């Protein structure tokens, strides 16, 4: 139970105790009023009866009509009081009221007789006898009334004593209960509030004295929750302290063991702390650093730049800064250093110190200088290489023309010899001439293939967005004769993508791959070729699949080498340059090409273009 609910219940108990006491006093007063009301009624009967006795004496002495009227009225009033049913039926009261009622009842007949006797002027002796009897009854009534008065006084006195005794008991009981209630509340307050607060105070004093302590949790109430929260904060503080200590130790280890120079510098430039690496970089001892200002180590031509950058950080324009400067080592040799510094501030945003990292970049600067010289030499060599390539390209064109011209001449003159001799040629001579013509044609095809291979990437064509669907259609148009002659079926997947490249080279790529699939078909079936693609995220992967003769896995790499043929010349024509050209085109476009095949079942060439 929480403290609020507990003390609310205690307050309810106190209120109930106070209400019970008020009710008890109220009941006592009510009983007293009832008892005194009973005494007052008896006293009123006594007083009214005494007036009746006094009026009776007046009637006996004077007998005036006015007195008779008053007597009769008083007689009725006393009768009403005596016959009151609300009077308590106590035995001692009935002993008084019984004779009183009898004596009261005798008065009226005697009074009427006396009045009649006087009205009739009866014998005086008779009147005197009746009057004497009336007087005696009146006197006896007066005695009963006095007894009733004494009873009323005794009843009032008893009621007063009873109420006083009752109130003393109620007050004593209330005082006792209030004392018990006060002790209970004080004990509850001490146990619930004072004791936990005292323990919490003792815990705080122990913590101030540097002792490890925890606040005891007495109950699951508000103060208990405060103690639990306080202990939780202590745990968090201890965890934070350990983390700060660990971070401090790590920073110290990093600071001391860092492979770069690290230092802590005051806002006015005095060294506060340096690590061994910085000492090694500049060649000074740690004590020499701490006794000097950073300006003593900076070359004069770099000092002004350093001061301006530090001022920018101090003014708040920058949180940190990094720049290159030059220091003077102890041996007098200047070195290049890259400085990275940040300013630590306190809670009032006042500068405390700079944390600076110093990296020796002397070797890098020297390497940069050497690299600049190497780049200059490379640029000169590139210019020379471009000139040489241009010369080689010109030479290739001239050589191709000069090489092909003798071949055409040899082929032409051999043809003329064959035509001139005609029937005189025997079978062997005709075969030799055929070999010579065929060799000339192959040599011409090889020269053309080499020229095409050399031209890849050198034609000066610009790269642009090219639709592979258009490229495929153009290549099929160029291969329409071969497709018709071989009865080939070529299918293209819808939605072939666009790539960045040289359109003419891409047409050559498609034409070579589809043309090879048609040329190297299986002799027992018509060629079937399909071109499909996949989206692989960062690249498009094209698939050129056929049902041809296939390729042995041992030759997957060999087929892309120049002049490499896997079949005999008499079976399939060709120079062995086509797939080499395909690879060069693909690599010129930043892509990849590879093949998967099963001998006798067909091959699939994969071409991957970057998006």
Secondary structure, DSSP 4 states (H G I P E B T S, - for coil): --HHHHHHHHHHHHHHHHHHHHHHHHHHHHHHHHHHHHHHHHHHHHHHHHHHHHHHHHHHHT--HHHHHHHHHHHHHHHHHHT-TTS---HHHHHHHHHHHHHHHHHHHHHHHHHHHHHHT--HHHHHHHHHHHHHHHHHHHHHHHHHHHHHHHHHHHHHHHHHHHHHHHHHHHHHHHHHHHHHHHHHHIIIIIHHHHHHHHHHHHHHTT--------SSSHHHHHHHHHHHHHHHHHHHHHHHHHHHHHHHHHHHH-SSEEEEEETTSBEEEE-HHHHHHHT--HHHHHTSBGGGTB-HHHHHHHHHHHHHHHTTS-SEEEEEEEEE-TTS-EEEEEEEEEEEE-TT--EEEEEEEEEE-HHHHHHHHHHHHHHHHHHHHHHHHHHHHHHHHHHHHHHHHHHHHHHHHHHHHHHHHHHHHGGG--HHHHHHHHHHHHHHHHHHHHHHHHHHHHHTTTS-PPPEEEEHHHHHHHHHHHTHHHHHHHT-EEEE-TT--EEEE-HHHHHHHHHHHHHHHHHT--TTS--EEEEEEEE-SSEEEEEEEE-SS---GGGTTGGGSTT--SS-TTTS---S-HHHHHHHHHHHTT-EEEEEEETTTEEEEEEEEE-
